[in-house]
Amino acid sequence: MTRTMKHLIENKKGQAFPLAAIGVFIMALSVIATMNLGQAIHEKIKLQGAADAASYSLASMEARAFNFVAMLNRTMVVNYNTAMAVQSYYNYAGFCLFLLGSVRDLLACMVSSLDFGCTFIKLPPWLNAAYCILKAIFTAVNQIVSAILRVVDYLVNKLPVLGLHSISAGVADALGLMNKYMLWQMQLIRLALVNAHILSGMHQVVSDNYIHPQTGESKWRFELTPWMFLNMALNTLEYRAAFDRGAGVNASAFDLLLLGWRDYGDFGKRQTDASKDAVRIMSEIANATRSHAAIYNRKRGLFASWIVSNIFGDKMGATKLIPTGSDSKPNPDVRKIRSAENYELGDVLASDDYLTRGWGIATVGISVVFAQSSTIKGIAHAITAYGEDSTDNNRKHYGYKNNNGDPAHPKGGYSGLIVIPPMRKSAKKSIQKEVDCSLMEKHKWIGISPYFKFMPIADHNSDYGQPSTWIFLNMPPEKFQTGTGVAGRPWHKKFTFNHGGGDKFSQDNLGTGQAGEHGGHSADLDTTIGGERNSMSLFGMHLEGLNVISRGMVYYHRQGNWGEPPNFFNPFWRAKLAPVGAKLAQWLDNLTRGIVKPGSADESTSQTVVRVVLNLFRNFLGDVFFGFITSVMTH
Amino acid sequence: MTRRIAFFRNTRGQALVEFVVAVPTMVLIFLFSQFFYEAIQVKLKTQEMARYMAWEFTGRALHDYDDGSFKYSDVSTEIKTDAANRFSNLRSTDLRNDADMALAGKWTVNTPTTQNGAEPLLPGGTLFSIGGFPIDINMVFRFAGYVLDGLRLLSIAKHPNVYWAAMAAYYTIQENTMFGGGALSRFNPPSGWKLNTRGYIRTQVRVTFENMWLNNIMAISGDKFWSKDNQGKSEMRSSIRRLRFTETYYLLADQWELHQPDDVVGPSSSGTAYYKQINRMAFMDNSMRRVLKGFTDAVKYGTDIVAYMAFQPTLGMSDLTQVGLVSKNYEGGSGGRESGQIEIDEDSGKKTYDTSPMMDKSTSNVGVKMYEESRSTRGNNYMACPQVESLGCTSSLSQDNPFGDYIIPEELE
């Protein structure tokens, strides 16, 4: 036995054979490994490409939606502009009505005083005749003006259907309804659709990138994996944070599905308070609706306005935002409206007419008229910031009604009027105010429709509130190591070496070999990439196979002007891919804000150490961590 | 028998036999290694070409807001030409015409194809069942659309307004025409707005990779050496003599970018693309706008008549439905706010207003600083960085410094 062993050991015959066999086996393994590695690289690039495409496409979807929202917000503003223009015109018609009424009042005073000279005082005949002729002339003019006034009043206020009031009120209301039930709804469903894509993990894009060119079928199936939940959660949170709830509902699925319409209710409630929010929202709309083409001032005309303004003071007016007053007294406070300082912000979009207070003297013959202009309350229509609610009580359409309850503009009227000689009672009666300032309950304006507004954050580390899109993908080994519907590609070999068992060596395609099944000890040699043997487990998620991370970003950039803050009123949103590590560094910066401060000459040693350590960690996050995540962990 | 034993014990020529056996094996292993290496390289380059072409679409405008035309065809031609130049031999940096082969293989790049598809769809499949009737996501969205239709029609009863009733009726009747008639088309803008609803780009590249030495091997070894498939052809010959790589890439490009950043100050800027786009969208469509204009004209001319009767000048707006779009550039940083303001001629004289809807100084209810703070914080550099990009958006040597920001105190910089 010993001699035999010695002979075998010393015998050099055939020694090249096992060496050659081992060498050829190693070379074959190398070829197999090359192919497996090559395929794994291809699959990793493909998976990263699919993740990049998905995150970018999701960012594109969001950018499209944001631009769409911006354009529709502007379109809604166009509607408000038209409502405002209609409001201006209708109110201007009322202004003209007021001028005619004032002239009529003035003429009535003149007729009254001339009647005094003509009828009640014994004067020389020629003077008496002159008074009577003048009285007749003024009476005739007054009748003409009164006739015109009646026609104008009919045209402005009383003509049904085709009257200015009917058309302007109807059109302005319809435009508000159009904003809500057409344009805002289009915004809502578009944003909800984007959120559905978020919840799908942008599945269609990933799936399409795995379509087999011959069969046309994708090997990527929609599955609720831990990565998918991570995609859903992160992207929903990012998406949700983009919306300012103060301007309507939040379009994220979290709010639409879980919170229901609570935001919408909040919006309505907020609008019923004359609060800062309501004013802010109206001021935003006002900023958007300001245009050189809108009506902001009234020029003096001839005759009537010349007479009125030169006797009693300037007649002014505008269509703009004005404050409503208080909750307890929602009527517009005309004294406030009269103050030009209150025009800049307000929660009522309205036209107002007012007279500057002043005294004037007019003389005709021996009649002298001293007049003080009253506070003329001339609001016609008003578009309030109030949201719609179930009771309809909060949406007021401010205006005036006459004694019959119909809408009316004040047809002249002065609180202080002194005529020398004294006018007759009939004249006084003729110029009594015919209007009563109160709410026109019959004419409720729907108010400002909800609209979507971006929530900016004044911080570069938070990307100014611009949302990111995250896609985490995992491809388990069985999906990229096997062909379609076959046991495996021939180069996907798993070798099992047994010692001490029945079989010394076995090899099989993946998954069919059992280590040690033939007894004894065994060792595996797996030529494939990405198996369970060298994968990581993170929070219970097994990461065998290939793992990739991609981050997209939706960003706002007005070409040539990076400084303009992101918003939903201009369609300058775009998509891009963004560095993943930089976001981690940003999160750390936010967490350590206040701890790491800019270095200064008198910084203490401990502060320097803390700062340096944190900065080292920050750079580790940015540069090393994700190298580790995407390379080592996903091998 | 004795001679046979002697033959096996004779070691003369052993090296030659081993050489004859080993060399072809080694050569085959080498050739196959080289072939597979080249095949992998070509496959990766094919993948790169498809990816390159798809991402090129993201840098081009696929839609022109100025006239609402679509640019996909032109862009596709440009990108195919560009890709053909860069990848004609799959070697981006080698411009030689005959560089389409290596040691083991020769490749041919077929003409790539591109497609401009509609936006990606939601995953299909049944979400849940109602009484055995399967419900998928598209049905859910379609149902949501019907709910919105219902709310709109109910609003007529809630707000009895003849103008609104006419508008809503018109919208409902014309909905299919406006949106294209598809089941989920309402999630896209009306076709009359001429916004791009496509841009889901598909690029596909096909490359043929041909083995240059397999024929010679087959000629030497003869067909009998290789196994046959069910058609009697050599399996190996048919499987690796000519490989065809097809790589496809999908992504959604074109973000409806508005490339004109001009200031828009109302109808006087009607030549800008931004104004034209909003003009297309105003009042839903031209038909509704024309009808509406009839009523606003009635208000306008009625008021003018009243003004004439009162010897007053008319207000002078030419069209009450004109687009009042005002959008001026705001510059970031301190002192830039005035750039985005306009002057309005009011009763009390000229007054200055912001044109942006959101330039208030207030904070939201969650305490986050709003637009004005955001504007004053943003810089005019890439991605609104306060500093130029090379310094990494910080105020010192920044990330170039392994110890982080501010290692050099600001006072000493």
HADDOCK unambig.tbl for C-alpha pairs under 7 A between the chains (distance, minus, plus):
assign (segid A and resid 31 and name CA) (segid B and resid 33 and name CA) 5.66 0.50 0.50
assign (segid A and resid 35 and name CA) (segid B and resid 36 and name CA) 6.70 0.50 0.50
assign (segid A and resid 38 and name CA) (segid B and resid 40 and name CA) 5.86 0.50 0.50
assign (segid A and resid 42 and name CA) (segid B and resid 44 and name CA) 6.23 0.50 0.50
assign (segid A and resid 53 and name CA) (segid B and resid 250 and name CA) 6.85 0.50 0.50
assign (segid A and resid 53 and name CA) (segid B and resid 251 and name CA) 5.09 0.50 0.50
assign (segid A and resid 54 and name CA) (segid B and resid 251 and name CA) 6.97 0.50 0.50
assign (segid A and resid 57 and name CA) (segid B and resid 251 and name CA) 5.73 0.50 0.50
assign (segid A and resid 57 and name CA) (segid B and resid 252 and name CA) 4.69 0.50 0.50
assign (segid A and resid 60 and name CA) (segid B and resid 252 and name CA) 6.53 0.50 0.50
assign (segid A and resid 60 and name CA) (segid B and resid 253 and name CA) 6.83 0.50 0.50
assign (segid A and resid 60 and name CA) (segid B and resid 255 and name CA) 5.52 0.50 0.50
assign (segid A and resid 63 and name CA) (segid B and resid 255 and name CA) 6.09 0.50 0.50
assign (segid A and resid 64 and name CA) (segid B and resid 255 and name CA) 5.39 0.50 0.50
assign (segid A and resid 64 and name CA) (segid B and resid 256 and name CA) 6.10 0.50 0.50
assign (segid A and resid 71 and name CA) (segid B and resid 278 and name CA) 6.67 0.50 0.50
assign (segid A and resid 75 and name CA) (segid B and resid 278 and name CA) 6.22 0.50 0.50
assign (segid A and resid 75 and name CA) (segid B and resid 281 and name CA) 6.47 0.50 0.50
assign (segid A and resid 75 and name CA) (segid B and resid 282 and name CA) 5.45 0.50 0.50
assign (segid A and resid 78 and name CA) (segid B and resid 282 and name CA) 6.61 0.50 0.50
assign (segid A and resid 78 and name CA) (segid B and resid 323 and name CA) 5.54 0.50 0.50
assign (segid A and resid 78 and name CA) (segid B and resid 324 and name CA) 5.72 0.50 0.50
assign (segid A and resid 79 and name CA) (segid B and resid 283 and name CA) 7.00 0.50 0.50
assign (segid A and resid 81 and name CA) (segid B and resid 324 and name CA) 6.29 0.50 0.50
assign (segid A and resid 82 and name CA) (segid B and resid 320 and name CA) 5.61 0.50 0.50
assign (segid A and resid 82 and name CA) (segid B and resid 321 and name CA) 5.32 0.50 0.50
assign (segid A and resid 85 and name CA) (segid B and resid 320 and name CA) 5.89 0.50 0.50
assign (segid A and resid 86 and name CA) (segid B and resid 296 and name CA) 6.68 0.50 0.50
assign (segid A and resid 86 and name CA) (segid B and resid 299 and name CA) 6.84 0.50 0.50
assign (segid A and resid 86 and name CA) (segid B and resid 320 and name CA) 6.87 0.50 0.50
assign (segid A and resid 89 and name CA) (segid B and resid 299 and name CA) 6.85 0.50 0.50
assign (segid A and resid 89 and name CA) (segid B and resid 300 and name CA) 6.35 0.50 0.50
assign (segid A and resid 89 and name CA) (segid B and resid 303 and name CA) 6.13 0.50 0.50
assign (segid A and resid 90 and name CA) (segid B and resid 299 and name CA) 6.91 0.50 0.50
assign (segid A and resid 90 and name CA) (segid B and resid 303 and name CA) 6.65 0.50 0.50
assign (segid A and resid 93 and name CA) (segid B and resid 303 and name CA) 5.11 0.50 0.50
assign (segid A and resid 93 and name CA) (segid B and resid 306 and name CA) 6.01 0.50 0.50
assign (segid A and resid 93 and name CA) (segid B and resid 307 and name CA) 6.67 0.50 0.50
assign (segid A and resid 96 and name CA) (segid B and resid 306 and name CA) 6.70 0.50 0.50
assign (segid A and resid 96 and name CA) (segid B and resid 307 and name CA) 5.96 0.50 0.50
assign (segid A and resid 96 and name CA) (segid B and resid 310 and name CA) 5.78 0.50 0.50
assign (segid A and resid 100 and name CA) (segid B and resid 310 and name CA) 6.09 0.50 0.50
assign (segid A and resid 152 and name CA) (segid B and resid 306 and name CA) 6.17 0.50 0.50
assign (segid A and resid 164 and name CA) (segid B and resid 299 and name CA) 5.64 0.50 0.50
assign (segid A and resid 164 and name CA) (segid B and resid 302 and name CA) 6.85 0.50 0.50
assign (segid A and resid 167 and name CA) (segid B and resid 295 and name CA) 6.73 0.50 0.50
assign (segid A and resid 167 and name CA) (segid B and resid 299 and name CA) 6.91 0.50 0.50
assign (segid A and resid 168 and name CA) (segid B and resid 299 and name CA) 6.64 0.50 0.50
assign (segid A and resid 170 and name CA) (segid B and resid 161 and name CA) 6.32 0.50 0.50
assign (segid A and resid 170 and name CA) (segid B and resid 163 and name CA) 6.22 0.50 0.50
assign (segid A and resid 171 and name CA) (segid B and resid 163 and name CA) 6.34 0.50 0.50
assign (segid A and resid 174 and name CA) (segid B and resid 161 and name CA) 6.93 0.50 0.50
assign (segid A and resid 174 and name CA) (segid B and resid 163 and name CA) 5.84 0.50 0.50
assign (segid A and resid 174 and name CA) (segid B and resid 164 and name CA) 4.58 0.50 0.50
assign (segid A and resid 177 and name CA) (segid B and resid 164 and name CA) 6.88 0.50 0.50
assign (segid A and resid 181 and name CA) (segid B and resid 152 and name CA) 5.56 0.50 0.50
assign (segid A and resid 189 and name CA) (segid B and resid 187 and name CA) 6.32 0.50 0.50
assign (segid A and resid 190 and name CA) (segid B and resid 187 and name CA) 5.57 0.50 0.50
assign (segid A and resid 197 and name CA) (segid B and resid 122 and name CA) 6.30 0.50 0.50
assign (segid A and resid 200 and name CA) (segid B and resid 123 and name CA) 6.89 0.50 0.50
assign (segid A and resid 203 and name CA) (segid B and resid 123 and name CA) 6.56 0.50 0.50
assign (segid A and resid 204 and name CA) (segid B and resid 120 and name CA) 5.91 0.50 0.50
assign (segid A and resid 204 and name CA) (segid B and resid 121 and name CA) 6.20 0.50 0.50
assign (segid A and resid 204 and name CA) (segid B and resid 122 and name CA) 6.51 0.50 0.50
assign (segid A and resid 204 and name CA) (segid B and resid 123 and name CA) 6.39 0.50 0.50
assign (segid A and resid 205 and name CA) (segid B and resid 120 and name CA) 6.68 0.50 0.50
assign (segid A and resid 205 and name CA) (segid B and resid 250 and name CA) 6.42 0.50 0.50
assign (segid A and resid 205 and name CA) (segid B and resid 251 and name CA) 6.49 0.50 0.50
assign (segid A and resid 208 and name CA) (segid B and resid 250 and name CA) 6.54 0.50 0.50
assign (segid A and resid 209 and name CA) (segid B and resid 248 and name CA) 6.57 0.50 0.50
assign (segid A and resid 209 and name CA) (segid B and resid 249 and name CA) 5.58 0.50 0.50
assign (segid A and resid 209 and name CA) (segid B and resid 250 and name CA) 5.77 0.50 0.50
assign (segid A and resid 213 and name CA) (segid B and resid 246 and name CA) 6.60 0.50 0.50
assign (segid A and resid 284 and name CA) (segid B and resid 357 and name CA) 3.91 0.50 0.50
assign (segid A and resid 284 and name CA) (segid B and resid 358 and name CA) 5.10 0.50 0.50
assign (segid A and resid 285 and name CA) (segid B and resid 357 and name CA) 5.77 0.50 0.50
assign (segid A and resid 286 and name CA) (segid B and resid 357 and name CA) 6.99 0.50 0.50
assign (segid A and resid 287 and name CA) (segid B and resid 354 and name CA) 5.93 0.50 0.50
assign (segid A and resid 287 and name CA) (segid B and resid 355 and name CA) 5.04 0.50 0.50
assign (segid A and resid 287 and name CA) (segid B and resid 356 and name CA) 5.75 0.50 0.50
assign (segid A and resid 287 and name CA) (segid B and resid 357 and name CA) 4.58 0.50 0.50
assign (segid A and resid 288 and name CA) (segid B and resid 326 and name CA) 6.56 0.50 0.50
assign (segid A and resid 288 and name CA) (segid B and resid 355 and name CA) 5.95 0.50 0.50
assign (segid A and resid 288 and name CA) (segid B and resid 356 and name CA) 6.09 0.50 0.50
assign (segid A and resid 288 and name CA) (segid B and resid 357 and name CA) 4.83 0.50 0.50
assign (segid A and resid 289 and name CA) (segid B and resid 324 and name CA) 6.59 0.50 0.50
assign (segid A and resid 290 and name CA) (segid B and resid 355 and name CA) 6.95 0.50 0.50
assign (segid A and resid 291 and name CA) (segid B and resid 265 and name CA) 6.83 0.50 0.50
assign (segid A and resid 291 and name CA) (segid B and resid 266 and name CA) 5.85 0.50 0.50
assign (segid A and resid 291 and name CA) (segid B and resid 324 and name CA) 5.81 0.50 0.50
assign (segid A and resid 291 and name CA) (segid B and resid 326 and name CA) 6.18 0.50 0.50
assign (segid A and resid 292 and name CA) (segid B and resid 266 and name CA) 6.69 0.50 0.50
assign (segid A and resid 292 and name CA) (segid B and resid 344 and name CA) 6.33 0.50 0.50
assign (segid A and resid 293 and name CA) (segid B and resid 266 and name CA) 6.93 0.50 0.50
assign (segid A and resid 293 and name CA) (segid B and resid 317 and name CA) 6.92 0.50 0.50
assign (segid A and resid 296 and name CA) (segid B and resid 345 and name CA) 6.65 0.50 0.50
assign (segid A and resid 296 and name CA) (segid B and resid 346 and name CA) 5.07 0.50 0.50
assign (segid A and resid 296 and name CA) (segid B and resid 347 and name CA) 6.93 0.50 0.50
assign (segid A and resid 297 and name CA) (segid B and resid 345 and name CA) 6.96 0.50 0.50
assign (segid A and resid 297 and name CA) (segid B and resid 346 and name CA) 4.85 0.50 0.50
assign (segid A and resid 297 and name CA) (segid B and resid 347 and name CA) 4.74 0.50 0.50
assign (segid A and resid 298 and name CA) (segid B and resid 347 and name CA) 6.83 0.50 0.50
assign (segid A and resid 301 and name CA) (segid B and resid 311 and name CA) 6.47 0.50 0.50
assign (segid A and resid 301 and name CA) (segid B and resid 312 and name CA) 4.43 0.50 0.50
assign (segid A and resid 301 and name CA) (segid B and resid 313 and name CA) 5.50 0.50 0.50
assign (segid A and resid 302 and name CA) (segid B and resid 311 and name CA) 5.51 0.50 0.50
assign (segid A and resid 302 and name CA) (segid B and resid 312 and name CA) 5.94 0.50 0.50
assign (segid A and resid 303 and name CA) (segid B and resid 311 and name CA) 6.06 0.50 0.50
assign (segid A and resid 304 and name CA) (segid B and resid 310 and name CA) 6.44 0.50 0.50
assign (segid A and resid 304 and name CA) (segid B and resid 311 and name CA) 6.58 0.50 0.50
assign (segid A and resid 316 and name CA) (segid B and resid 347 and name CA) 6.58 0.50 0.50
assign (segid A and resid 456 and name CA) (segid B and resid 370 and name CA) 5.67 0.50 0.50
assign (segid A and resid 456 and name CA) (segid B and resid 371 and name CA) 6.18 0.50 0.50
assign (segid A and resid 456 and name CA) (segid B and resid 374 and name CA) 6.65 0.50 0.50
assign (segid A and resid 457 and name CA) (segid B and resid 368 and name CA) 6.40 0.50 0.50
assign (segid A and resid 457 and name CA) (segid B and resid 369 and name CA) 5.98 0.50 0.50
assign (segid A and resid 457 and name CA) (segid B and resid 370 and name CA) 6.32 0.50 0.50
assign (segid A and resid 457 and name CA) (segid B and resid 374 and name CA) 6.18 0.50 0.50
assign (segid A and resid 458 and name CA) (segid B and resid 369 and name CA) 5.96 0.50 0.50
assign (segid A and resid 458 and name CA) (segid B and resid 370 and name CA) 6.76 0.50 0.50
assign (segid A and resid 458 and name CA) (segid B and resid 373 and name CA) 5.53 0.50 0.50
assign (segid A and resid 458 and name CA) (segid B and resid 374 and name CA) 3.87 0.50 0.50
assign (segid A and resid 458 and name CA) (segid B and resid 377 and name CA) 6.08 0.50 0.50
assign (segid A and resid 459 and name CA) (segid B and resid 377 and name CA) 6.94 0.50 0.50
assign (segid A and resid 464 and name CA) (segid B and resid 374 and name CA) 6.95 0.50 0.50
assign (segid A and resid 558 and name CA) (segid B and resid 261 and name CA) 6.00 0.50 0.50
assign (segid A and resid 559 and name CA) (segid B and resid 259 and name CA) 6.92 0.50 0.50
assign (segid A and resid 559 and name CA) (segid B and resid 261 and name CA) 5.45 0.50 0.50
assign (segid A and resid 561 and name CA) (segid B and resid 331 and name CA) 6.33 0.50 0.50
assign (segid A and resid 561 and name CA) (segid B and resid 380 and name CA) 6.34 0.50 0.50
assign (segid A and resid 562 and name CA) (segid B and resid 332 and name CA) 6.97 0.50 0.50
assign (segid A and resid 562 and name CA) (segid B and resid 379 and name CA) 6.72 0.50 0.50
assign (segid A and resid 562 and name CA) (segid B and resid 380 and name CA) 4.81 0.50 0.50
assign (segid A and resid 562 and name CA) (segid B and resid 381 and name CA) 6.24 0.50 0.50
assign (segid A and resid 562 and name CA) (segid B and resid 382 and name CA) 6.76 0.50 0.50
assign (segid A and resid 562 and name CA) (segid B and resid 383 and name CA) 6.53 0.50 0.50
assign (segid A and resid 562 and name CA) (segid B and resid 384 and name CA) 4.99 0.50 0.50
assign (segid A and resid 563 and name CA) (segid B and resid 330 and name CA) 6.80 0.50 0.50
assign (segid A and resid 563 and name CA) (segid B and resid 331 and name CA) 4.95 0.50 0.50
assign (segid A and resid 563 and name CA) (segid B and resid 332 and name CA) 3.40 0.50 0.50
assign (segid A and resid 563 and name CA) (segid B and resid 333 and name CA) 6.74 0.50 0.50
assign (segid A and resid 563 and name CA) (segid B and resid 375 and name CA) 6.15 0.50 0.50
assign (segid A and resid 563 and name CA) (segid B and resid 378 and name CA) 5.16 0.50 0.50
assign (segid A and resid 563 and name CA) (segid B and resid 379 and name CA) 5.33 0.50 0.50
assign (segid A and resid 563 and name CA) (segid B and resid 380 and name CA) 4.97 0.50 0.50
assign (segid A and resid 563 and name CA) (segid B and resid 384 and name CA) 5.83 0.50 0.50
assign (segid A and resid 564 and name CA) (segid B and resid 330 and name CA) 5.02 0.50 0.50
assign (segid A and resid 564 and name CA) (segid B and resid 331 and name CA) 5.63 0.50 0.50
assign (segid A and resid 564 and name CA) (segid B and resid 332 and name CA) 5.66 0.50 0.50
assign (segid A and resid 564 and name CA) (segid B and resid 375 and name CA) 5.96 0.50 0.50
assign (segid A and resid 565 and name CA) (segid B and resid 371 and name CA) 6.37 0.50 0.50
assign (segid A and resid 565 and name CA) (segid B and resid 374 and name CA) 5.96 0.50 0.50
assign (segid A and resid 565 and name CA) (segid B and resid 375 and name CA) 5.10 0.50 0.50
assign (segid A and resid 571 and name CA) (segid B and resid 258 and name CA) 6.62 0.50 0.50
assign (segid A and resid 572 and name CA) (segid B and resid 257 and name CA) 6.34 0.50 0.50
assign (segid A and resid 572 and name CA) (segid B and resid 258 and name CA) 6.15 0.50 0.50
assign (segid A and resid 574 and name CA) (segid B and resid 255 and name CA) 5.71 0.50 0.50
assign (segid A and resid 574 and name CA) (segid B and resid 257 and name CA) 6.70 0.50 0.50
assign (segid A and resid 575 and name CA) (segid B and resid 255 and name CA) 6.84 0.50 0.50
assign (segid A and resid 598 and name CA) (segid B and resid 406 and name CA) 5.54 0.50 0.50
assign (segid A and resid 598 and name CA) (segid B and resid 409 and name CA) 6.90 0.50 0.50
assign (segid A and resid 599 and name CA) (segid B and resid 406 and name CA) 5.34 0.50 0.50
assign (segid A and resid 599 and name CA) (segid B and resid 407 and name CA) 6.55 0.50 0.50
assign (segid A and resid 599 and name CA) (segid B and resid 408 and name CA) 6.85 0.50 0.50
assign (segid A and resid 599 and name CA) (segid B and resid 409 and name CA) 4.46 0.50 0.50
assign (segid A and resid 599 and name CA) (segid B and resid 410 and name CA) 6.54 0.50 0.50
assign (segid A and resid 600 and name CA) (segid B and resid 409 and name CA) 4.75 0.50 0.50
assign (segid A and resid 600 and name CA) (segid B and resid 410 and name CA) 6.45 0.50 0.50
assign (segid A and resid 600 and name CA) (segid B and resid 411 and name CA) 6.58 0.50 0.50
assign (segid A and resid 601 and name CA) (segid B and resid 409 and name CA) 6.12 0.50 0.50
assign (segid A and resid 601 and name CA) (segid B and resid 411 and name CA) 6.90 0.50 0.50
assign (segid A and resid 612 and name CA) (segid B and resid 403 and name CA) 5.52 0.50 0.50
assign (segid A and resid 612 and name CA) (segid B and resid 404 and name CA) 6.71 0.50 0.50
assign (segid A and resid 615 and name CA) (segid B and resid 403 and name CA) 5.71 0.50 0.50
assign (segid A and resid 615 and name CA) (segid B and resid 404 and name CA) 4.56 0.50 0.50
assign (segid A and resid 615 and name CA) (segid B and resid 405 and name CA) 6.86 0.50 0.50
assign (segid A and resid 616 and name CA) (segid B and resid 402 and name CA) 6.59 0.50 0.50
assign (segid A and resid 616 and name CA) (segid B and resid 403 and name CA) 5.36 0.50 0.50
assign (segid A and resid 616 and name CA) (segid B and resid 404 and name CA) 6.24 0.50 0.50
assign (segid A and resid 619 and name CA) (segid B and resid 402 and name CA) 7.00 0.50 0.50
assign (segid A and resid 619 and name CA) (segid B and resid 404 and name CA) 6.85 0.50 0.50
